[in-house]
């Protein structure tokens, strides 16, 4: 076999090994991306479950359940506020949309859209039904994801049927 033919054989074997190596590297990355996407889906489902539990606590007027979904730092002040709110208002909230917008190692940001329908037990103060868009930040605390902060970014007030019947519309 001539030197020229050996050179081509070595070259083809080298290219073939390189192609096989690139193939396995690509498949390895594809599996990592798939695993990462799978992990993100599980994490998103977990975060949505926590948020649903938060709304469940609010709907049931269960302060302890509500507080179990938020960070320790916010519990004392929030507990007092929510206990008073539950005394003054009867509100039911439904989650309409839920989207994880950012996942970082130490925080997860969510955009939620929820409908709140309720009534005030106070004569002098009416509750205004609404649909709110809320940005919610989750942080890990003691190995658990909890709500760290939330802020309403948009609110659309909807008619209160009980007030319309009484001749008032808010």
N, C-alpha and C positions, 0 to 999 in steps of 0.2 A: 504494500500500500504506500502510495506516495505521501510525501510530506504535506502536500496541498490538501489531499483528501482527509488526512488526520486532522488538520487544522479545521476543516469544515465540520467534521464529526464532533470535535471538542466544542466548537462554537455552537452547534445545534444542541448538544447536551447542556451546555451552559445556559442557553436561552430557555430550554425546556425546564431546567431546574428553577430558573428565575420565574417563569410563568407559574409553575406549581407553587412556589413560595408566595408569590403575589396573590394567587387564588386563595390560599389558606389564610393569608393575612386579611384579605377582604372578607372572607367568610367569618373570621374571628371577630372583626369589627362589626359586621352585620349582626352577629349573635349578641355582642355587647350592646348595640343600639336596641335590639329587640328586647333584651333583658332590661335595659334601662327604661324603655317605654313601658314594659310590663310592670316594673317597680313603680313608675310614675302613676300608672293607672290604679294600682293598689293603694298608693299613698293618697291619691285624689279621692278614692272611695272612702278611705279612712277619715280624711278631713271633712268630707261631706257628711259622713255619719256623725261626727262630733258636732257639726253645725246643726244637723237635724235634732240631735239631743238637746242642744241649746234652745232651739225653738220649742221642742217638746216641753222642756222645763218652764219656758215662758207661758206656753199655752195651758199647762196644768197648774200654773202659779206655784210651782215647786221651786222655791228659792235654792234649796240644796242641790237639786239636779242642775239648775241653771248655773250656779256657781262652780260646779264640778267641771264645767267646760271652759272656764276662763283661768288666767294665770293668778297665782297667789297674790301678787302685788295689787291686782284690781279687785279682789274679792270683798274686802271689808267695806269700802265705799259703795261698790256696786250692790252688795247685799242689802244695805240700808235703803238705797234708792229703789231697787226692785221690789222689796217688801212693801214700801209705800205705794209704788205703782200698782202692784197687785191688789192692794186695798182699795185704791181709787178707781181702777179701770178693769173692765173685763174685755180682754183683747185676745183674738185668735190670729195667729200668723201662719201663712202658708208659703213655703219656698217655691218660687216659680222658675227660677233659673239659678244655676250654680256653675261657675267657671273658675278653675284654678288658672291664674294669670302669670304666676311666677313661683318657681320652686328654687330655693337656695338652701344650702346646708343648715342654716340657722333660722330660716323664716319661710313661710308660704303665704302668698297673697292670693286672695279670692275675691271675685266680684260676684255678689249674690243679688238677686232681685226677689223681693218678698212682698206679699200682700198682707196688710194688717186691717182687720175689721173688728170694731169694738164699740163699747159703750162706757160712758162714765157713770159711776154711782153718785157723783157729785152733781147737784143741781146747777151750780154756778159755772161748771166747767164741762164742755162737751169734748168728746174724743173725735178726732178727725180721721176717718178711714183713709188709707193711702196705699200706694205701691211705691216702695223705696228701693233704690239701688244702693248697695252698701259695699264698701271696700273693707275687707276683714283681713287682719294679719294674725297668723298663727305662729307661735313659737314653742319650742320644746322646753318642757319643764319636768324634771324628775322622770325623764324618759318618755313623757307623754306630750302629744301635741295639744295645745290649748289656745284659746282665743286671747290674744295679747291686746289688741285694740281694734276698734271698728269705727267707721265714719260714713255717714250718709252722703253720697255724692249727687243724688238726684231724688226728688220726691214728687209724686203726682197724687194730688188729693182726689179722692173719689167720693161720690155722694153717700151720705149716711141716711139710710131708709127711715130710721126712727125719727130723725130730725125733719125730714121732708114731710112725714105724716103730721108732725106738730106745727108745720108751717115755717120751719126754719131750714135753711139749706146751707151747709158749710162746705 
